[in-house]
Amino acid sequence: MTPADVAENLMPKVANEDAEASLERLIKALRTSKEEAEMKAKKEAEMKVEKEKGTSEEVSPEEEA
């Protein structure tokens, strides 16, 4: 999450919105961002494992000798 994203979430959306509502929105956005980053990292790790599996399976035992 960039500083601009943080600022956007802290800015009141309506004239009578209090600071607590802005902070709650920021916390929700941070949690969502964290969850998305964790899902992306997990997916990338899975893809890396699959790629490494594919690479090791491409080399036959006769080619290694």
C-alpha positions as a LaTeX table, in Angstrom:
\begin{tabular}{lrrr}
\hline
Residue & $x$ (\AA) & $y$ (\AA) & $z$ (\AA) \\
\hline
Met1 & 0.00 & 0.00 & 0.00 \\
Thr2 & 1.44 & 3.35 & $-1.01$ \\
Pro3 & 1.40 & 6.52 & 1.08 \\
Ala4 & $-1.18$ & 7.91 & $-1.33$ \\
Asp5 & $-3.44$ & 4.92 & $-0.63$ \\
Val6 & $-3.11$ & 5.55 & 3.10 \\
Ala7 & $-3.96$ & 9.23 & 2.67 \\
Glu8 & $-6.96$ & 8.39 & 0.51 \\
Asn9 & $-8.31$ & 6.04 & 3.16 \\
Leu10 & $-7.78$ & 8.60 & 5.92 \\
Met11 & $-9.62$ & 11.39 & 4.11 \\
Pro12 & $-13.24$ & 11.78 & 5.20 \\
Lys13 & $-15.71$ & 10.64 & 2.54 \\
Val14 & $-18.58$ & 12.77 & 3.85 \\
Ala15 & $-18.61$ & 16.09 & 5.69 \\
Asn16 & $-19.63$ & 14.74 & 9.09 \\
Glu17 & $-17.42$ & 11.62 & 9.12 \\
Asp18 & $-15.30$ & 11.26 & 12.25 \\
Ala19 & $-11.67$ & 10.18 & 12.55 \\
Glu20 & $-12.64$ & 6.75 & 13.88 \\
Ala21 & $-14.51$ & 5.90 & 10.68 \\
Ser22 & $-11.50$ & 6.94 & 8.61 \\
Leu23 & $-9.17$ & 4.81 & 10.74 \\
Glu24 & $-11.49$ & 1.82 & 10.47 \\
Arg25 & $-11.51$ & 2.21 & 6.67 \\
Leu26 & $-7.70$ & 2.37 & 6.67 \\
Ile27 & $-7.43$ & $-0.76$ & 8.82 \\
Lys28 & $-9.80$ & $-2.63$ & 6.51 \\
Ala29 & $-7.81$ & $-1.53$ & 3.46 \\
Leu30 & $-4.53$ & $-2.60$ & 5.10 \\
Arg31 & $-5.95$ & $-6.03$ & 5.95 \\
Thr32 & $-7.25$ & $-6.46$ & 2.41 \\
Ser33 & $-3.89$ & $-5.41$ & 0.98 \\
Lys34 & $-2.08$ & $-7.84$ & 3.26 \\
Glu35 & $-4.38$ & $-10.72$ & 2.30 \\
Glu36 & $-3.90$ & $-9.97$ & $-1.40$ \\
Ala37 & $-0.12$ & $-9.88$ & $-0.98$ \\
Glu38 & $-0.16$ & $-13.21$ & 0.88 \\
Met39 & $-2.32$ & $-14.82$ & $-1.82$ \\
Lys40 & $-0.02$ & $-13.48$ & $-4.54$ \\
Ala41 & 3.09 & $-14.78$ & $-2.75$ \\
Lys42 & 1.48 & $-18.19$ & $-2.25$ \\
Lys43 & 0.50 & $-18.38$ & $-5.92$ \\
Glu44 & 4.00 & $-17.36$ & $-7.04$ \\
Ala45 & 5.55 & $-19.99$ & $-4.75$ \\
Glu46 & 3.24 & $-22.66$ & $-6.17$ \\
Met47 & 4.11 & $-21.61$ & $-9.72$ \\
Lys48 & 7.81 & $-21.77$ & $-8.90$ \\
Val49 & 7.44 & $-25.30$ & $-7.52$ \\
Glu50 & 5.48 & $-26.37$ & $-10.60$ \\
Lys51 & 8.11 & $-24.84$ & $-12.87$ \\
Glu52 & 10.91 & $-26.62$ & $-11.01$ \\
Lys53 & 8.96 & $-29.89$ & $-11.21$ \\
Gly54 & 8.52 & $-29.45$ & $-14.94$ \\
Thr55 & 12.22 & $-28.72$ & $-15.43$ \\
Ser56 & 13.35 & $-31.78$ & $-13.48$ \\
Glu57 & 10.90 & $-34.05$ & $-15.33$ \\
Glu58 & 12.12 & $-32.85$ & $-18.73$ \\
Val59 & 15.58 & $-34.35$ & $-18.18$ \\
Ser60 & 15.46 & $-38.11$ & $-18.70$ \\
Pro61 & 17.78 & $-40.44$ & $-16.74$ \\
Glu62 & 19.64 & $-41.33$ & $-19.97$ \\
Glu63 & 20.42 & $-37.66$ & $-20.61$ \\
Glu64 & 21.92 & $-37.24$ & $-17.15$ \\
Ala65 & 24.45 & $-40.06$ & $-17.71$ \\
\hline
\end{tabular}
